[in-house]
Amino acid sequence: MRAIRCNQYGPPETLTVEDLPDLEPQAGEVVIDVKAAAVNFPDVLIIENKYQFKPPLPFTPGSEVAGVVRKVGAGVTQFQPGSRVVAYTGQGGFAQQAVAAASACVPLAEGVGFAQAAAFTLAYGTSHHAVVDRGALKAGETMLVLGAAGGVGLAAVEIGKALGARVIAAASTDDKLAICTKHGADATINYATEDLRERIKALTDGKGPDVIYDPVGGVYAEPAFRSIGWRGRYLVVGFANGEIPKLPLNLTLLKGASIVGVFWGDFARREPAHNAAAFKQMVEWIGAGKLRPYVSAEYALEDTGRALRDMAERRVVGKVVITP
């Protein structure tokens, strides 16, 4: 089988395509013929050794896949060869075959495309955990989403609307904001051309948002947090900007506000029952048309480096996938 390999930490251009032996499942595992593997910002950080998860070299990046079960290991009864599944693998996704724990696989209905399915797990899992569990967003409240045109950002916009909240989307271009509006955003902020604090103030009648969803970090974090409403919840989701901000803690005192960390991967591992309940709710929302995973581009396996470069340089809208 062909696979992307990270043999040394570095930029996306250092990745190689290699021929590797076919995979064999261990007990409790399945081998999946990968039809689509989603690209996520942590993939960029992992290959550069800038992420909290550090697989030993060499490794194949890619953490979420959709495809068809090829082989099953001992003890696996819920799937068989030919089963359509979506799975969170942690690594190994950018390849023609991937191994996943059977417990990390979800059956995929015939009518759901592989690309859309691969784009769902991490982005929507992260955003549901953030918005519903950690942010406790309620109907009638207002949520500001920074980096709203990215995969997790668009998921947060849709989940906020599914809950009955008012959602303000912030992004760096008008084209990106147009996508956010199509996915339900009630108002928008172009933080490349508008004053973020002044625009937030105008859109919230000076009250500030109840929840701020921040997967970006960097220079927008402090002005956003200074604009948060009383008893607001600031969700720390990631640092796509590349800079980890340092917020003055006196601001939490003045607003009675909370800074809340979001780490979906560990949540799913530590609280599997709660995570399963979250996905059950989201599947119902998909059936009702409230969630619509948006895949803006598909890349061939040999173009994985370019996909990761586009992700690193914030050219991606929604999600992009690799199709081995």
Short mmCIF file of the C-alpha atoms (twelve columns), coordinates in Angstrom:
data_MODEL
# 
_entry.id   MODEL 
# 
loop_
_atom_site.group_PDB 
_atom_site.id 
_atom_site.type_symbol 
_atom_site.label_atom_id 
_atom_site.label_alt_id 
_atom_site.label_comp_id 
_atom_site.label_asym_id 
_atom_site.label_seq_id 
_atom_site.Cartn_x 
_atom_site.Cartn_y 
_atom_site.Cartn_z 
_atom_site.pdbx_PDB_model_num 
ATOM 1   C CA . MET A 1   0.000   0.000   0.000  1 
ATOM 2   C CA . ARG A 2   1.033   3.640   -0.514 1 
ATOM 3   C CA . ALA A 3   1.281   5.980   2.452  1 
ATOM 4   C CA . ILE A 4   2.502   9.432   3.395  1 
ATOM 5   C CA . ARG A 5   5.482   9.247   5.748  1 
ATOM 6   C CA . CYS A 6   6.986   11.768  8.115  1 
ATOM 7   C CA . ASN A 7   10.611  10.633  8.469  1 
ATOM 8   C CA . GLN A 8   11.828  13.873  10.035 1 
ATOM 9   C CA . TYR A 9   10.043  16.745  11.724 1 
ATOM 10  C CA . GLY A 10  9.601   19.700  9.427  1 
ATOM 11  C CA . PRO A 11  7.266   21.539  7.038  1 
ATOM 12  C CA . PRO A 12  4.774   19.753  4.770  1 
ATOM 13  C CA . GLU A 13  7.283   19.697  1.915  1 
ATOM 14  C CA . THR A 14  9.427   17.165  3.810  1 
ATOM 15  C CA . LEU A 15  6.737   14.460  3.672  1 
ATOM 16  C CA . THR A 16  7.270   11.523  1.313  1 
ATOM 17  C CA . VAL A 17  5.059   8.952   -0.412 1 
ATOM 18  C CA . GLU A 18  6.258   5.395   0.226  1 
ATOM 19  C CA . ASP A 19  5.215   1.823   -0.483 1 
ATOM 20  C CA . LEU A 20  4.607   -0.100  2.750  1 
ATOM 21  C CA . PRO A 21  3.416   -3.633  3.531  1 
ATOM 22  C CA . ASP A 22  -0.332  -4.168  3.818  1 
ATOM 23  C CA . LEU A 23  -1.604  -3.739  7.368  1 
ATOM 24  C CA . GLU A 24  -2.773  -6.512  9.667  1 
ATOM 25  C CA . PRO A 25  -5.238  -5.915  12.533 1 
ATOM 26  C CA . GLN A 26  -4.491  -6.863  16.118 1 
ATOM 27  C CA . ALA A 27  -7.199  -8.074  18.492 1 
ATOM 28  C CA . GLY A 28  -9.986  -5.517  18.732 1 
ATOM 29  C CA . GLU A 29  -8.843  -3.678  15.598 1 
ATOM 30  C CA . VAL A 30  -9.950  -3.317  11.992 1 
ATOM 31  C CA . VAL A 31  -8.011  -2.462  8.852  1 
ATOM 32  C CA . ILE A 32  -9.807  0.064   6.655  1 
ATOM 33  C CA . ASP A 33  -9.387  0.701   2.926  1 
ATOM 34  C CA . VAL A 34  -9.299  4.492   3.157  1 
ATOM 35  C CA . LYS A 35  -11.586 6.317   0.732  1 
ATOM 36  C CA . ALA A 36  -11.155 9.763   2.326  1 
ATOM 37  C CA . ALA A 37  -9.031  11.160  5.150  1 
ATOM 38  C CA . ALA A 38  -9.721  14.608  6.566  1 
ATOM 39  C CA . VAL A 39  -6.960  17.197  7.008  1 
ATOM 40  C CA . ASN A 40  -6.919  19.025  10.341 1 
ATOM 41  C CA . PHE A 41  -4.726  21.810  11.681 1 
ATOM 42  C CA . PRO A 42  -3.136  19.523  14.306 1 
ATOM 43  C CA . ASP A 43  -1.733  17.486  11.403 1 
ATOM 44  C CA . VAL A 44  0.406   20.514  10.502 1 
ATOM 45  C CA . LEU A 45  1.607   20.879  14.083 1 
ATOM 46  C CA . ILE A 46  2.326   17.153  14.533 1 
ATOM 47  C CA . ILE A 47  4.695   16.885  11.562 1 
ATOM 48  C CA . GLU A 48  6.565   19.960  12.863 1 
ATOM 49  C CA . ASN A 49  6.785   18.527  16.419 1 
ATOM 50  C CA . LYS A 50  4.703   21.405  17.796 1 
ATOM 51  C CA . TYR A 51  1.750   19.418  19.150 1 
ATOM 52  C CA . GLN A 52  1.105   17.754  22.503 1 
ATOM 53  C CA . PHE A 53  0.738   14.385  20.746 1 
ATOM 54  C CA . LYS A 54  4.191   13.298  19.525 1 
ATOM 55  C CA . PRO A 55  4.269   9.967   17.677 1 
ATOM 56  C CA . PRO A 56  7.709   8.410   17.249 1 
ATOM 57  C CA . LEU A 57  9.391   8.783   13.858 1 
ATOM 58  C CA . PRO A 58  8.723   7.624   11.222 1 
ATOM 59  C CA . PHE A 59  4.938   7.836   11.139 1 
ATOM 60  C CA . THR A 60  1.975   8.453   8.852  1 
ATOM 61  C CA . PRO A 61  -0.103  11.502  9.824  1 
ATOM 62  C CA . GLY A 62  -3.869  11.778  9.487  1 
ATOM 63  C CA . SER A 63  -6.343  11.209  12.307 1 
ATOM 64  C CA . GLU A 64  -9.808  10.658  10.821 1 
ATOM 65  C CA . VAL A 65  -10.832 8.471   7.919  1 
ATOM 66  C CA . ALA A 66  -13.832 7.048   6.132  1 
ATOM 67  C CA . GLY A 67  -13.731 3.877   4.112  1 
ATOM 68  C CA . VAL A 68  -14.509 0.184   3.873  1 
ATOM 69  C CA . VAL A 69  -13.369 -2.447  6.355  1 
ATOM 70  C CA . ARG A 70  -10.741 -4.694  4.764  1 
ATOM 71  C CA . LYS A 71  -9.934  -7.072  7.661  1 
ATOM 72  C CA . VAL A 72  -11.057 -7.512  11.264 1 
ATOM 73  C CA . GLY A 73  -8.982  -8.648  14.234 1 
ATOM 74  C CA . ALA A 74  -9.823  -11.222 16.864 1 
ATOM 75  C CA . GLY A 75  -12.844 -10.376 18.984 1 
ATOM 76  C CA . VAL A 76  -14.361 -7.895  16.526 1 
ATOM 77  C CA . THR A 77  -17.987 -8.805  15.917 1 
ATOM 78  C CA . GLN A 78  -19.693 -5.477  15.177 1 
ATOM 79  C CA . PHE A 79  -17.956 -5.071  11.776 1 
ATOM 80  C CA . GLN A 80  -16.964 -7.387  8.959  1 
ATOM 81  C CA . PRO A 81  -15.095 -6.963  5.662  1 
ATOM 82  C CA . GLY A 82  -17.144 -4.699  3.430  1 
ATOM 83  C CA . SER A 83  -18.622 -2.596  6.255  1 
ATOM 84  C CA . ARG A 84  -18.659 1.147   5.562  1 
ATOM 85  C CA . VAL A 85  -17.219 3.050   8.530  1 
ATOM 86  C CA . VAL A 86  -15.861 6.371   9.723  1 
ATOM 87  C CA . ALA A 87  -13.090 6.209   12.308 1 
ATOM 88  C CA . TYR A 88  -10.845 8.347   14.471 1 
ATOM 89  C CA . THR A 89  -7.370  6.831   14.169 1 
ATOM 90  C CA . GLY A 90  -5.115  9.388   15.879 1 
ATOM 91  C CA . GLN A 91  -2.493  8.791   13.175 1 
ATOM 92  C CA . GLY A 92  -2.029  6.718   10.016 1 
ATOM 93  C CA . GLY A 93  -4.917  8.189   8.017  1 
ATOM 94  C CA . PHE A 94  -3.030  9.563   4.995  1 
ATOM 95  C CA . ALA A 95  -2.594  6.151   3.375  1 
ATOM 96  C CA . GLN A 96  -4.456  3.613   1.289  1 
ATOM 97  C CA . GLN A 97  -5.008  1.539   4.449  1 
ATOM 98  C CA . ALA A 98  -5.374  2.518   8.101  1 
ATOM 99  C CA . VAL A 99  -5.769  0.655   11.375 1 
ATOM 100 C CA . ALA A 100 -8.395  1.690   13.910 1 
ATOM 101 C CA . ALA A 101 -9.737  0.263   17.133 1 
ATOM 102 C CA . ALA A 102 -13.164 -1.206  16.411 1 
ATOM 103 C CA . SER A 103 -14.459 0.876   19.330 1 
ATOM 104 C CA . ALA A 104 -13.328 4.033   17.470 1 
ATOM 105 C CA . CYS A 105 -15.372 3.163   14.358 1 
ATOM 106 C CA . VAL A 106 -18.917 4.282   13.597 1 
ATOM 107 C CA . PRO A 107 -21.097 2.578   10.957 1 
ATOM 108 C CA . LEU A 108 -21.615 4.728   7.868  1 
ATOM 109 C CA . ALA A 109 -24.962 4.689   6.109  1 
ATOM 110 C CA . GLU A 110 -25.014 3.983   2.375  1 
ATOM 111 C CA . GLY A 111 -26.317 7.425   1.523  1 
ATOM 112 C CA . VAL A 112 -23.478 9.339   3.206  1 
ATOM 113 C CA . GLY A 113 -20.443 10.227  1.077  1 
ATOM 114 C CA . PHE A 114 -16.984 9.240   2.289  1 
ATOM 115 C CA . ALA A 115 -15.575 12.787  2.021  1 
ATOM 116 C CA . GLN A 116 -18.355 14.322  4.124  1 
ATOM 117 C CA . ALA A 117 -18.120 11.513  6.662  1 
ATOM 118 C CA . ALA A 118 -14.343 11.909  7.059  1 
ATOM 119 C CA . ALA A 119 -14.810 15.628  7.633  1 
ATOM 120 C CA . PHE A 120 -17.246 15.115  10.492 1 
ATOM 121 C CA . THR A 121 -15.601 13.340  13.424 1 
ATOM 122 C CA . LEU A 122 -12.920 15.674  14.740 1 
ATOM 123 C CA . ALA A 123 -14.404 19.034  13.719 1 
ATOM 124 C CA . TYR A 124 -17.926 18.351  14.963 1 
ATOM 125 C CA . GLY A 125 -16.775 16.286  17.940 1 
ATOM 126 C CA . THR A 126 -14.520 19.144  19.038 1 
ATOM 127 C CA . SER A 127 -17.134 21.816  18.481 1 
ATOM 128 C CA . HIS A 128 -19.975 19.946  20.181 1 
ATOM 129 C CA . HIS A 129 -17.779 19.267  23.223 1 
ATOM 130 C CA . ALA A 130 -16.758 22.930  23.247 1 
ATOM 131 C CA . VAL A 131 -20.099 24.623  22.662 1 
ATOM 132 C CA . VAL A 132 -22.506 22.251  24.427 1 
ATOM 133 C CA . ASP A 133 -20.430 20.679  27.182 1 
ATOM 134 C CA . ARG A 134 -17.746 23.246  28.059 1 
ATOM 135 C CA . GLY A 135 -19.514 26.433  26.946 1 
ATOM 136 C CA . ALA A 136 -23.037 25.446  28.031 1 
ATOM 137 C CA . LEU A 137 -24.467 27.640  25.258 1 
ATOM 138 C CA . LYS A 138 -28.216 28.092  25.581 1 
ATOM 139 C CA . ALA A 139 -31.012 29.174  23.282 1 
ATOM 140 C CA . GLY A 140 -31.235 32.952  23.132 1 
ATOM 141 C CA . GLU A 141 -27.575 33.513  24.058 1 
ATOM 142 C CA . THR A 142 -24.978 34.993  21.699 1 
ATOM 143 C CA . MET A 143 -21.797 33.213  20.600 1 
ATOM 144 C CA . LEU A 144 -18.852 34.767  18.762 1 
ATOM 145 C CA . VAL A 145 -16.857 32.303  16.626 1 
ATOM 146 C CA . LEU A 146 -13.326 33.315  15.660 1 
ATOM 147 C CA . GLY A 147 -11.830 31.580  12.625 1 
ATOM 148 C CA . ALA A 148 -15.403 30.783  11.714 1 
ATOM 149 C CA . ALA A 149 -14.725 29.618  8.142  1 
ATOM 150 C CA . GLY A 150 -12.425 26.770  9.192  1 
ATOM 151 C CA . GLY A 151 -13.574 23.218  9.798  1 
ATOM 152 C CA . VAL A 152 -14.160 23.512  13.538 1 
ATOM 153 C CA . GLY A 153 -15.394 27.093  13.147 1 
ATOM 154 C CA . LEU A 154 -18.153 26.211  10.687 1 
ATOM 155 C CA . ALA A 155 -19.112 23.254  12.877 1 
ATOM 156 C CA . ALA A 156 -19.404 25.624  15.847 1 
ATOM 157 C CA . VAL A 157 -21.594 28.000  13.813 1 
ATOM 158 C CA . GLU A 158 -23.977 25.185  12.880 1 
ATOM 159 C CA . ILE A 159 -24.078 23.723  16.390 1 
ATOM 160 C CA . GLY A 160 -24.762 27.149  17.867 1 
ATOM 161 C CA . LYS A 161 -27.708 27.603  15.525 1 
ATOM 162 C CA . ALA A 162 -28.978 24.084  16.271 1 
ATOM 163 C CA . LEU A 163 -29.103 25.092  19.933 1 
ATOM 164 C CA . GLY A 164 -31.112 28.226  19.153 1 
ATOM 165 C CA . ALA A 165 -28.352 30.750  19.839 1 
ATOM 166 C CA . ARG A 166 -27.432 33.890  17.918 1 
ATOM 167 C CA . VAL A 167 -24.083 33.354  16.191 1 
ATOM 168 C CA . ILE A 168 -21.583 36.013  15.118 1 
ATOM 169 C CA . ALA A 169 -18.932 34.707  12.716 1 
ATOM 170 C CA . ALA A 170 -15.510 36.346  12.474 1 
ATOM 171 C CA . ALA A 171 -13.033 35.574  9.689  1 
ATOM 172 C CA . SER A 172 -10.350 37.256  7.586  1 
ATOM 173 C CA . THR A 173 -12.081 37.688  4.211  1 
ATOM 174 C CA . ASP A 174 -15.524 38.519  2.900  1 
ATOM 175 C CA . ASP A 175 -15.558 35.305  0.839  1 
ATOM 176 C CA . LYS A 176 -15.022 33.239  3.984  1 
ATOM 177 C CA . LEU A 177 -17.759 35.167  5.777  1 
ATOM 178 C CA . ALA A 178 -20.164 34.475  2.910  1 
ATOM 179 C CA . ILE A 179 -19.669 30.740  3.552  1 
ATOM 180 C CA . CYS A 180 -20.358 31.327  7.264  1 
ATOM 181 C CA . THR A 181 -23.607 33.093  6.411  1 
ATOM 182 C CA . LYS A 182 -24.670 30.150  4.228  1 
ATOM 183 C CA . HIS A 183 -24.097 27.869  7.227  1 
ATOM 184 C CA . GLY A 184 -26.317 29.940  9.511  1 
ATOM 185 C CA . ALA A 185 -24.312 32.843  10.941 1 
ATOM 186 C CA . ASP A 186 -26.578 35.725  11.964 1 
ATOM 187 C CA . ALA A 187 -23.909 38.437  11.689 1 
ATOM 188 C CA . THR A 188 -20.288 38.666  10.564 1 
ATOM 189 C CA . ILE A 189 -17.033 40.454  11.349 1 
ATOM 190 C CA . ASN A 190 -14.097 40.801  8.963  1 
ATOM 191 C CA . TYR A 191 -11.288 41.217  11.465 1 
ATOM 192 C CA . ALA A 192 -8.822  42.057  8.697  1 
ATOM 193 C CA . THR A 193 -10.711 45.235  7.773  1 
ATOM 194 C CA . GLU A 194 -12.897 46.027  10.824 1 
ATOM 195 C CA . ASP A 195 -12.087 46.894  14.426 1 
ATOM 196 C CA . LEU A 196 -12.933 43.679  16.254 1 
ATOM 197 C CA . ARG A 197 -13.913 45.252  19.590 1 
ATOM 198 C CA . GLU A 198 -15.991 48.021  18.054 1 
ATOM 199 C CA . ARG A 199 -17.820 45.605  15.771 1 
ATOM 200 C CA . ILE A 200 -18.551 43.197  18.645 1 
ATOM 201 C CA . LYS A 201 -19.861 46.118  20.696 1 
ATOM 202 C CA . ALA A 202 -22.137 47.245  17.864 1 
ATOM 203 C CA . LEU A 203 -23.503 43.749  17.190 1 
ATOM 204 C CA . THR A 204 -24.248 43.007  20.857 1 
ATOM 205 C CA . ASP A 205 -25.591 46.425  21.943 1 
ATOM 206 C CA . GLY A 206 -22.530 46.784  24.148 1 
ATOM 207 C CA . LYS A 207 -23.293 43.651  26.191 1 
ATOM 208 C CA . GLY A 208 -20.716 41.365  24.604 1 
ATOM 209 C CA . PRO A 209 -21.138 37.689  23.636 1 
ATOM 210 C CA . ASP A 210 -22.043 35.043  26.201 1 
ATOM 211 C CA . VAL A 211 -19.636 32.536  24.644 1 
ATOM 212 C CA . ILE A 212 -16.508 33.079  22.554 1 
ATOM 213 C CA . TYR A 213 -15.216 30.119  20.530 1 
ATOM 214 C CA . ASP A 214 -11.520 30.583  19.746 1 
ATOM 215 C CA . PRO A 215 -9.553  28.074  17.637 1 
ATOM 216 C CA . VAL A 216 -7.186  30.821  16.447 1 
ATOM 217 C CA . GLY A 217 -5.358  32.405  19.407 1 
ATOM 218 C CA . GLY A 218 -2.794  35.067  18.569 1 
ATOM 219 C CA . VAL A 219 -3.584  38.758  18.308 1 
ATOM 220 C CA . TYR A 220 -7.382  38.432  18.327 1 
ATOM 221 C CA . ALA A 221 -7.654  36.690  21.689 1 
ATOM 222 C CA . GLU A 222 -7.216  39.672  24.009 1 
ATOM 223 C CA . PRO A 223 -9.515  42.133  22.180 1 
ATOM 224 C CA . ALA A 224 -12.141 39.389  21.934 1 
ATOM 225 C CA . PHE A 225 -11.879 38.536  25.623 1 
ATOM 226 C CA . ARG A 226 -12.052 42.220  26.575 1 
ATOM 227 C CA . SER A 227 -15.404 42.276  24.743 1 
ATOM 228 C CA . ILE A 228 -16.944 39.254  26.467 1 
ATOM 229 C CA . GLY A 229 -20.228 39.604  28.308 1 
ATOM 230 C CA . TRP A 230 -20.879 39.256  32.043 1 
ATOM 231 C CA . ARG A 231 -20.444 35.610  33.118 1 
ATOM 232 C CA . GLY A 232 -19.106 34.894  29.649 1 
ATOM 233 C CA . ARG A 233 -17.287 31.672  28.747 1 
ATOM 234 C CA . TYR A 234 -14.139 31.914  26.621 1 
ATOM 235 C CA . LEU A 235 -13.446 28.577  24.904 1 
ATOM 236 C CA . VAL A 236 -9.763  27.860  24.222 1 
ATOM 237 C CA . VAL A 237 -9.954  25.423  21.294 1 
ATOM 238 C CA . GLY A 238 -6.591  25.833  19.538 1 
ATOM 239 C CA . PHE A 239 -3.935  28.154  18.171 1 
ATOM 240 C CA . ALA A 240 -4.185  28.170  14.371 1 
ATOM 241 C CA . ASN A 241 -2.508  31.582  14.378 1 
ATOM 242 C CA . GLY A 242 0.625   29.869  15.689 1 
ATOM 243 C CA . GLU A 243 0.870   32.159  18.719 1 
ATOM 244 C CA . ILE A 244 -0.351  31.186  22.194 1 
ATOM 245 C CA . PRO A 245 -1.840  34.366  23.690 1 
ATOM 246 C CA . LYS A 246 -1.232  35.597  27.238 1 
ATOM 247 C CA . LEU A 247 -4.437  37.054  28.690 1 
ATOM 248 C CA . PRO A 248 -4.380  39.433  31.701 1 
ATOM 249 C CA . LEU A 249 -6.246  37.478  34.381 1 
ATOM 250 C CA . ASN A 250 -7.747  40.633  35.880 1 
ATOM 251 C CA . LEU A 251 -10.113 40.613  32.900 1 
ATOM 252 C CA . THR A 252 -11.784 37.448  34.208 1 
ATOM 253 C CA . LEU A 253 -12.438 39.242  37.512 1 
ATOM 254 C CA . LEU A 254 -13.906 42.352  35.905 1 
ATOM 255 C CA . LYS A 255 -16.323 40.367  33.725 1 
ATOM 256 C CA . GLY A 256 -17.009 37.460  36.086 1 
ATOM 257 C CA . ALA A 257 -15.912 35.427  33.070 1 
ATOM 258 C CA . SER A 258 -14.392 31.979  32.646 1 
ATOM 259 C CA . ILE A 259 -11.533 30.752  30.466 1 
ATOM 260 C CA . VAL A 260 -12.416 27.177  29.539 1 
ATOM 261 C CA . GLY A 261 -10.071 24.637  27.955 1 
ATOM 262 C CA . VAL A 262 -11.322 22.296  25.220 1 
ATOM 263 C CA . PHE A 263 -9.516  19.022  24.412 1 
ATOM 264 C CA . TRP A 264 -11.922 16.725  22.600 1 
ATOM 265 C CA . GLY A 265 -9.454  13.865  22.126 1 
ATOM 266 C CA . ASP A 266 -8.947  13.357  25.848 1 
ATOM 267 C CA . PHE A 267 -12.638 13.962  26.533 1 
ATOM 268 C CA . ALA A 268 -13.535 11.146  24.115 1 
ATOM 269 C CA . ARG A 269 -11.007 8.849   25.796 1 
ATOM 270 C CA . ARG A 270 -11.934 9.695   29.396 1 
ATOM 271 C CA . GLU A 271 -15.705 10.057  28.953 1 
ATOM 272 C CA . PRO A 272 -16.721 7.715   26.110 1 
ATOM 273 C CA . ALA A 273 -20.369 7.520   27.170 1 
ATOM 274 C CA . HIS A 274 -20.756 11.312  27.062 1 
ATOM 275 C CA . ASN A 275 -18.959 11.437  23.724 1 
ATOM 276 C CA . ALA A 276 -21.260 8.760   22.294 1 
ATOM 277 C CA . ALA A 277 -24.298 10.730  23.475 1 
ATOM 278 C CA . ALA A 278 -22.934 13.832  21.761 1 
ATOM 279 C CA . PHE A 279 -22.571 12.008  18.444 1 
ATOM 280 C CA . LYS A 280 -26.063 10.559  18.801 1 
ATOM 281 C CA . GLN A 281 -27.420 14.093  19.102 1 
ATOM 282 C CA . MET A 282 -25.381 15.281  16.126 1 
ATOM 283 C CA . VAL A 283 -26.537 12.385  13.933 1 
ATOM 284 C CA . GLU A 284 -30.109 13.444  14.727 1 
ATOM 285 C CA . TRP A 285 -29.248 17.021  13.770 1 
ATOM 286 C CA . ILE A 286 -27.751 15.816  10.470 1 
ATOM 287 C CA . GLY A 287 -30.991 13.971  9.759  1 
ATOM 288 C CA . ALA A 288 -32.899 17.181  10.442 1 
ATOM 289 C CA . GLY A 289 -30.626 19.158  8.117  1 
ATOM 290 C CA . LYS A 290 -29.170 21.278  10.925 1 
ATOM 291 C CA . LEU A 291 -25.570 20.106  10.387 1 
ATOM 292 C CA . ARG A 292 -24.013 20.082  6.912  1 
ATOM 293 C CA . PRO A 293 -20.291 19.207  6.820  1 
ATOM 294 C CA . TYR A 294 -18.662 21.350  4.112  1 
ATOM 295 C CA . VAL A 295 -15.794 19.865  2.098  1 
ATOM 296 C CA . SER A 296 -14.239 22.549  -0.091 1 
ATOM 297 C CA . ALA A 297 -11.510 20.490  -1.804 1 
ATOM 298 C CA . GLU A 298 -10.179 16.959  -2.313 1 
ATOM 299 C CA . TYR A 299 -6.471  16.177  -2.810 1 
ATOM 300 C CA . ALA A 300 -4.731  13.099  -4.194 1 
ATOM 301 C CA . LEU A 301 -2.397  11.243  -1.823 1 
ATOM 302 C CA . GLU A 302 0.716   12.685  -3.472 1 
ATOM 303 C CA . ASP A 303 -0.682  16.207  -2.937 1 
ATOM 304 C CA . THR A 304 -0.940  15.778  0.849  1 
ATOM 305 C CA . GLY A 305 1.938   18.211  1.415  1 
ATOM 306 C CA . ARG A 306 0.113   20.885  -0.560 1 
ATOM 307 C CA . ALA A 307 -3.078  20.264  1.421  1 
ATOM 308 C CA . LEU A 308 -1.174  20.709  4.683  1 
ATOM 309 C CA . ARG A 309 0.541   23.842  3.339  1 
ATOM 310 C CA . ASP A 310 -2.853  25.304  2.411  1 
ATOM 311 C CA . MET A 311 -4.041  24.500  5.937  1 
ATOM 312 C CA . ALA A 312 -0.965  26.104  7.513  1 
ATOM 313 C CA . GLU A 313 -1.413  29.274  5.460  1 
ATOM 314 C CA . ARG A 314 -5.119  29.511  6.297  1 
ATOM 315 C CA . ARG A 315 -6.331  29.104  2.725  1 
ATOM 316 C CA . VAL A 316 -8.738  26.320  3.665  1 
ATOM 317 C CA . VAL A 317 -12.460 26.976  3.989  1 
ATOM 318 C CA . GLY A 318 -14.468 24.310  5.783  1 
ATOM 319 C CA . LYS A 319 -12.689 20.957  5.515  1 
ATOM 320 C CA . VAL A 320 -10.427 19.385  2.896  1 
ATOM 321 C CA . VAL A 321 -9.782  15.679  2.467  1 
ATOM 322 C CA . ILE A 322 -7.155  13.343  1.025  1 
ATOM 323 C CA . THR A 323 -8.526  10.638  -1.312 1 
ATOM 324 C CA . PRO A 324 -5.959  7.798   -1.441 1 
# 
